[in-house]
Amino acid sequence: MDKLLDHLRELSLAEHLGRSHRLWRMVADAKLVPLGLTHPRWTALWKLRRMGDGVGQKALADALEIELPSLMRTLAQLEQQQLILRHCCDQDKRARIVWLTDAGRQLLDQMETLIVQVRLDLLDGISEAELTQFEQILQRITNNAQRQLAAKK
C-alpha cells in the first residue's frame, strides 16, 4: 500500500487523463474543421446519432453532460446549417424534440470516417487486450466517482 501511495503522490493520474482528453479532442477537432464543425456541434450530432431521433433537448444535454442553455445555442446553429430539426413535444409544448435531417446523416457518415481514423491513429501500438483492460479500468474509476457523487446527495 505504501508503494501505491508513493506512486500516487508522484504521478497525477487525473492530470494525465485530463491532458490525454484535451489532446484527443484537439486532434479530433482539427480533423473535423473541414466539415465546418466546432467541438460542441460535432459532439451534439454524434450523441444524437447514438441516442436516436426524437430525443428531447434536456435528455441530450444530460447525455452530453452540459447545461441546456449551452446545448440550445449549439442546436440553433445546427438547425441553421440544416443538420437537425426541432419540434415541440406533443405532451409538453415547452419541450423540444430533436431529429437529424438527411444532410445531418450524410455529414455524420463523413464524420464517422474521420473519427475512426483519429481513433486508429491515437491507439497505434496498443493491443486489443491492452485497450480492453484500459477501458475496464476507466469504467471502474468512473463507477467509483459516480458512487462518491451519489453518496454526497
Secondary structure, DSSP 8 states (H G I E B T S, - for coil): -HHHHHHHHH--HHHHHHHHHHHHHHHHHHHHGGGT--HHHHHHHHHHHHH-SSEEHHHHHHHHTS-HHHHHHHHHHHHHTTSEEEEE-SS-TT-EEEEE-HHHHHHHHHHHHHHHHHHHHHTTT--HHHHHHHHHHHHHHHHHHHHHHHHH-
